[in-house]
């Protein structure tokens, strides 16, 4: 599969997902105005069938996208109505914090090495080969 096919498949998947969402919205509107009118009932079942076809289309295109979305992003941000950009921002802050910790440890080890070297030079006789 070349890049154009991947983009086309991804676009098809996005369209199928948007269609599924639109079907769900329309079903919600039908149910709000639902009464015992047979026309409403047939319209409702027609939309349910359309939704099922849309789900089948999404299922058939499931391999169009190979990227994985972190479960943490879905559970802690999207499900709570937060922006995915916040997830990225928090991850960058965490990485920066870990970087600073590692840098501090490295600096501490360099200071220890230098201090040990000075003390060894002061206390031990010079080594002659």
Secondary structure, DSSP 4 states (H G I P E B T S, - for coil): --HHHHHHHHHHHHHHHHHHHHHHHHHHHHHHT--S-HHHHHHHHHHHHHHHHHHHHHHHTGGG------HHHIIIIITTT--HHHHHHHHHHHHHHHHHHHHHHHHHHHHHHHHHHHHHHHHSPPP--
